[in-house]
Amino acid sequence: MSDFFTIALFASALHLAVPIILPMLGGLLCERSGVINIGLEGMMLGGAFGAVAFSYVTGNPWLGLLGAVGTGLLSGVILATMSVLLRGDQVIGATAINLVGAGLTAALVPIIWGIDGTTPSVPKVPTPELPFVGQIPLVGPLLAELSAIDLVAFALVGAVWWVLMRTDMGLRLRACGESAAAADAAGIDVTRVRFIAVTLSGVLAALGGAYLSIVTLDLFQASMTQGRGFLALAAMVFGKWRVGPAFLVCLGFGLADAIALRAQIFTHDLPHDLLFALPYVLALVALATFVGRATGPADVGKPFRRA
Amino acid sequence: MIFKRPPLPHEGDLRLDPEVRAGIDARRAQPFSVEAMVAQMRDGTRSVAGRVLVFVITLAAAVICTLPFLFLSGAELGVTLSAFLNGSLGSQFAFAETLVQMIPLLIAGMAVAISFHGGLFNMGVEGQLIFGGLVAGIIGAEVEAPPLILSVLVLLGGVAGGALAALVPALLKAYRGVHEVVTTIMMNFVATYFAIYAVAPAGPFVAATQPSATEKIPRDARLPTIWDGTRLHAGVIIALVAVLGLWWLLYRTPLGFRIRLMGKNAGAARASGVSVKRTIITTLLISGGFGGLAGAVQVLGVYGRFFDAFSAGYGWDAIAVALLAALSPFALIISAFFFAMLDSGAVQMQAVAGVSREMVGVVSGLVVAFVAIQPWLLHGLDRMRARRRTRREAGAPVTLTDTGDAT
């Protein structure tokens, strides 16, 4: 058993958690501002594709990351326009993002590269090792497996928490999600706050996708996110729309993924397909038992319109 | 039983919304004017002509938005169009193939439609379809029974499987208040991975000769082919009967009334004595049952066995099918047929015009997007009409004042 639970396992758990954490943060910001976002999956695919396409065209992976930010802005602005500005149904609008995201990215691959399915390799973002952290006792060896990019992702968790819970801006954002009418009466421009939150969620989700496509791998594959956007959504609900708990849930999902992958190599008699379903089963069981009534922000899902 | 409906309101005796009144007037005065068409569209839920107009405009908008990507892939419009029509309607075989594609889309579309009628977003139709198909495949492979009884058992098993996949979200929604969108999506993955496990090489239900599939269902028990020389099977009859059944359920039974009442206003439903919890559970179970039926019909009619990749995302396209049909059971037939045309025409379009099959997904996504912003579109058209009227009445151009926004 001891050679199963190694440093490598926990390191890969952290690596697998990052592309869930980033869209989770985006979804959390979005829902705390009062807009349901089940379009994270489509936004991630857009980001993963944008990153690879830009990296391929420019030959510079960092510009690829910038391209992911661009596609994230685009998908975020489209969703925000549909569900905030034009007050369309939020679930339906986000579903459209998912469908178009999956279809368009898969359809653009043959247009750009001339082959179906998987793109050829493109320059990937270098993952520089961190100096000196290996010497830190206890957690040193684990941290040494991480790259600067992982740390930036983890730092973003803290940043989002701080902005959401400790700044004026965050209070305004949460007010829009709890009671848009009251926030409006207090002089907050609900439409603007929600628009910005949805756009930001697009960027964060796209970065999560880009992490998969040009940090972990160096190519794009049709529907390569494999439901991580939905997993992020599950983590957010599981964590009751709070940054800390949702982050821990993401880490748990990462660990479950890592165990399932490792079990595939180690043993053949374990039903590893069932292990892949484990995060979802866990989330459902938790919702049914000890999480308690998981109710989101009070005004989530309701389009706001000034009287 | 006699079904007698009250006559539709005529002028004078009923207080009508001024907007509705204006719409009726416009339609009476000039049936083919822009005003009349806009009024028609706004009252889309009431008149057939309005519905047709909304249907066509949504579809046209989605297709027009797809055109730039067609040009990007270097396809010529004429070639693409003729390939599309050839591939979907061009021959007896193509037409039958389109109908075959229509069956799962239609049944799954009904699953989406009934949940939306109840104000519930069942995003798990894909999972219910897979689970229903799996249960159907297992029953068909394992149970020994006379052919006819076996077919019925398989179909019922599919319905039960789909309902089972919808049960967890239904209970969580009714008793724990968890939003069904998240839980149904999660169940998609649980169902998918469970199905993969069940027919994995070491899985409990895998066929002896074929990995990733169950044993074949005896040929006599499968749905018979009803058009010689094609793959068209009796599932199309099941689907059409189900459409009738859905319409009957929604508009002619107390349960359907409760479902629609809950969808329009859950508070009003509760106040008038409807058990919202029970209605939520029933609605989602029926919805899941339809999803499972779609899977079972596919297993029993097309493949004769369950295999893990048997659904081409029907559950997702079904959302577009249901929304394009504005949730009306009969309009579902038309919108499912259109998406089936896209599906079966896509093969030809890819081969002849070099257009990726994934474009079908783009079109269905855009349809969903345009349905999402439909209220705004209708509102905008209304405002335009109001502005025109003011202009006409004042006899002079008006400046940009907000006319109809403050409602």
Contacts between the chains, C-beta under 8 A, distances in Angstrom:
chain1	res1	chain2	res2	distance
A	36	B	179	7.9
A	36	B	181	7.0
A	38	B	123	7.1
A	38	B	181	5.7
A	38	B	182	7.6
A	38	B	185	6.9
A	82	B	369	6.5
A	82	B	372	5.4
A	82	B	373	5.5
A	83	B	372	7.4
A	86	B	373	4.7
A	86	B	376	3.9
A	87	B	375	6.8
A	87	B	376	6.2
A	88	B	372	3.8
A	88	B	373	4.3
A	88	B	374	7.4
A	88	B	375	6.6
A	88	B	376	6.3
A	89	B	372	5.4
A	91	B	121	4.9
A	91	B	123	7.8
A	91	B	181	5.8
A	92	B	323	6.7
A	92	B	368	6.0
A	92	B	371	6.2
A	92	B	372	4.1
A	93	B	369	6.7
A	93	B	372	4.0
A	93	B	373	7.4
A	95	B	123	7.1
A	95	B	319	5.8
A	95	B	368	5.5
A	96	B	365	5.1
A	96	B	366	7.1
A	96	B	368	4.0
A	96	B	369	3.6
A	96	B	372	5.8
A	97	B	365	7.7
A	97	B	369	7.9
A	98	B	316	7.8
A	98	B	365	7.4
A	99	B	316	6.3
A	99	B	319	7.8
A	99	B	320	7.0
A	99	B	361	5.8
A	99	B	362	7.7
A	99	B	364	5.6
A	99	B	365	3.1
A	99	B	368	5.9
A	100	B	361	7.5
A	100	B	362	5.7
A	100	B	365	3.4
A	100	B	366	6.4
A	100	B	369	6.9
A	101	B	365	7.7
A	102	B	358	7.9
A	102	B	361	5.9
A	102	B	365	7.8
A	103	B	358	4.9
A	103	B	359	6.8
A	103	B	360	7.1
A	103	B	361	2.6
A	103	B	362	4.0
A	103	B	363	7.9
A	103	B	364	7.5
A	103	B	365	5.7
A	104	B	69	7.2
A	104	B	358	7.6
A	104	B	361	7.8
A	104	B	362	5.2
A	104	B	365	7.7
A	106	B	356	7.1
A	106	B	358	3.9
A	106	B	361	7.2
A	107	B	69	6.5
A	107	B	73	7.5
A	107	B	356	4.1
A	107	B	358	3.8
A	107	B	359	5.2
A	107	B	361	7.6
A	107	B	362	6.2
A	108	B	69	7.7
A	108	B	72	7.8
A	110	B	73	7.2
A	110	B	356	5.3
A	111	B	69	7.6
A	111	B	72	5.4
A	111	B	73	4.8
A	111	B	74	8.0
A	111	B	356	7.3
A	116	B	356	7.5
A	222	B	358	7.3
A	227	B	188	7.9
A	227	B	189	5.5
A	230	B	185	4.9
A	230	B	186	7.0
A	230	B	188	7.8
A	230	B	189	7.0
A	233	B	182	5.6
A	233	B	185	7.0
A	234	B	182	6.3
A	234	B	185	7.9
A	234	B	186	5.5
A	237	B	178	7.0
A	237	B	179	7.5
A	237	B	182	5.0
A	268	B	202	7.5
A	269	B	202	7.2
A	271	B	197	5.2
A	271	B	200	7.2
A	271	B	202	7.2
A	271	B	203	7.5
A	273	B	193	5.2
A	273	B	194	7.8
A	273	B	196	4.6
A	273	B	197	3.9
A	273	B	200	5.7
A	274	B	193	6.4
A	274	B	194	7.0
A	274	B	197	4.9
A	276	B	189	8.0
A	276	B	193	5.0
A	277	B	189	6.1
A	277	B	190	5.0
A	277	B	192	7.9
A	277	B	193	3.6
A	277	B	194	6.3
A	277	B	197	7.9
A	280	B	186	4.4
A	280	B	187	7.6
A	280	B	189	4.7
A	280	B	190	5.0
A	280	B	193	8.0
A	281	B	190	5.9
A	283	B	186	6.0
A	284	B	168	6.0
A	284	B	172	7.4
A	284	B	183	6.5
A	284	B	186	5.8
A	284	B	187	7.5
A	284	B	190	7.3
A	287	B	172	5.8
A	287	B	176	6.4
A	287	B	178	5.1
A	287	B	183	7.0
A	288	B	168	7.6
A	288	B	171	7.5
A	288	B	172	6.1
A	288	B	176	6.6
A	293	B	176	5.9
A	293	B	177	5.2
A	294	B	176	6.9
A	294	B	177	7.2
A	294	B	178	5.3
A	295	B	177	5.6
A	296	B	179	7.0
A	301	B	179	8.0
